Amino acid sequence: MDSIGQRLKDERKRLGYNQTDFAVQGGVQKNAQSNYESDARQPDAAYLAAIAKLGADVTYIVTGTRSAAALSAEEQVVIAGYRALTDQGRAGVLGMIGGMRSPEPEAPPARARMVFNAKVGQVKNVEGDYHQNEPVTINVGTRTKRKPKTE
């Protein structure tokens, strides 16, 4: 979940301000702005009231939920229309939105981690990711000793 500092940074960028100019508008120094965005300090009410006048969504910064006032006119029409629908209409709209969204990328399959602690050629230890689609047989045994030739 995003922190207050991250959401504050998002709002500053959304409004097109750099840290220095946003700090001035909020009545603080640039280092205070930096501390707010890195979550080293929390902004006070006077600062939040000042940046709200710039169009910052203070409800979003504090709670993580966008306020209705921060919605565009188009978004407000969509929400008002959605609220006026029957349960069946709402289900249809949600189904349509779900069908129009691009699919979430699938997580890659988990890979097993294998470590071989044995001398393999000139390498003492071999370690790495292992991905195998087919069965594997590994024969490990003792080295056979050669008998000396007798004449």
matplotlib code that plots the C-alpha trace (Angstrom):
import matplotlib.pyplot as plt

x = [0.0, 1.2, 2.3, 1.1, 4.5, 4.1, 0.5, 1.7, 4.4, 1.8, -0.5, 2.4, 3.4, -0.2, -0.5, 2.8, 4.9, 8.5, 9.4, 10.6, 7.6, 5.1, 6.9, 6.6, 2.9, 2.5, 4.3, 7.3, 10.9, 12.1, 13.7, 10.3, 8.7, 11.3, 10.8, 7.0, 7.5, 10.0, 7.8, 10.4, 7.8, 4.1, 2.5, 0.4, -3.1, -1.9, 0.3, -2.5, -5.0, -2.6, -2.0, -5.7, -6.1, -3.8, -6.1, -4.4, -6.8, -6.0, -8.5, -6.5, -3.2, -4.3, -6.6, -5.6, -9.2, -10.0, -12.6, -15.6, -14.5, -11.3, -13.2, -13.4, -16.9, -16.9, -16.1, -18.8, -21.4, -20.4, -20.7, -24.0, -25.3, -24.0, -25.7, -29.0, -28.9, -30.7, -28.7, -28.9, -27.7, -24.8, -23.8, -23.8, -21.6, -19.1, -19.1, -18.5, -15.6, -14.1, -14.2, -12.6, -9.6, -6.4, -5.5, -3.1, 0.2, 0.6, 3.3, 6.1, 6.1, 8.1, 11.5, 13.2, 16.5, 19.2, 22.7, 25.2, 28.0, 30.3, 33.2, 31.8, 34.7, 36.9, 34.1, 33.7, 30.1, 27.4, 24.4, 21.5, 17.8, 16.5, 13.6, 12.8, 9.7, 10.6, 11.8, 15.6, 17.7, 20.9, 23.2, 25.6, 27.9, 31.4, 34.3, 35.6, 39.2, 41.3, 43.3, 46.9, 47.8, 49.9, 52.3]
y = [0.0, 3.5, 5.7, 9.3, 10.5, 8.5, 9.8, 13.4, 13.0, 11.5, 14.5, 17.0, 15.4, 15.2, 18.9, 19.6, 21.0, 20.3, 19.9, 23.4, 25.2, 22.9, 23.5, 27.3, 27.0, 24.9, 27.4, 25.1, 24.8, 22.3, 20.0, 19.8, 18.8, 16.2, 14.9, 14.6, 12.7, 10.3, 9.8, 11.1, 13.7, 14.1, 17.3, 19.5, 20.8, 24.3, 22.7, 20.4, 23.3, 25.3, 22.6, 21.8, 25.3, 24.2, 21.3, 18.6, 15.8, 15.9, 13.1, 10.9, 12.0, 11.2, 8.1, 6.7, 7.2, 9.7, 12.2, 12.9, 16.6, 15.4, 13.6, 15.1, 16.2, 13.0, 10.8, 12.4, 11.7, 8.1, 7.6, 9.4, 7.2, 4.1, 5.0, 5.4, 1.9, -1.2, -4.0, -5.8, -2.7, -2.3, -5.9, -5.4, -2.3, -4.0, -7.0, -4.7, -2.9, -6.2, -7.4, -4.2, -4.2, -5.5, -8.8, -8.8, -10.4, -13.9, -14.6, -16.7, -20.3, -20.8, -22.3, -24.8, -23.8, -26.5, -26.6, -29.3, -29.6, -31.8, -31.4, -31.1, -30.9, -28.0, -26.4, -27.3, -26.1, -25.5, -23.4, -21.9, -21.9, -25.2, -25.6, -29.1, -30.1, -33.8, -36.4, -36.5, -39.3, -38.5, -41.4, -40.7, -43.4, -44.1, -44.0, -47.4, -48.1, -49.6, -52.6, -52.4, -54.6, -57.6, -59.1]
z = [0.0, -0.8, 2.1, 2.7, 1.3, -1.9, -2.4, -1.7, -4.4, -6.8, -6.3, -6.7, -10.0, -11.1, -10.6, -12.5, -9.7, -8.7, -5.0, -4.6, -6.1, -4.4, -1.0, -1.6, -2.3, 0.8, 3.0, 3.8, 2.7, 0.1, 2.7, 4.5, 1.2, 0.7, 4.3, 3.7, 0.5, 2.0, 5.1, 7.4, 8.7, 8.4, 6.9, 9.2, 8.6, 7.5, 4.8, 3.6, 3.5, 1.4, -1.2, -1.3, -2.8, -5.6, -6.4, -4.4, -3.3, 0.5, 1.2, -1.2, 0.4, 3.9, 3.3, -0.1, -1.3, -4.0, -3.0, -5.3, -5.6, -7.3, -10.0, -13.5, -14.7, -16.9, -14.0, -11.9, -14.7, -14.8, -11.1, -10.9, -13.7, -12.1, -8.8, -10.6, -12.1, -10.8, -9.3, -12.7, -14.5, -12.1, -12.6, -16.3, -16.1, -13.9, -16.3, -19.2, -17.4, -16.5, -20.1, -21.4, -19.1, -20.3, -18.6, -15.7, -16.7, -15.3, -12.8, -14.1, -12.8, -9.7, -10.3, -8.1, -6.7, -6.8, -5.3, -6.2, -3.6, -5.5, -7.9, -11.4, -13.8, -12.6, -10.7, -7.0, -6.4, -9.0, -8.0, -10.0, -11.0, -12.3, -14.7, -16.0, -18.0, -18.3, -15.8, -15.2, -13.9, -12.1, -11.3, -8.5, -7.4, -6.2, -8.5, -9.5, -8.8, -11.6, -10.7, -11.8, -14.7, -13.9, -16.3]

ax = plt.figure().add_subplot(projection="3d")
ax.plot(x, y, z, "-o")
ax.set_aspect("equal")
plt.show()
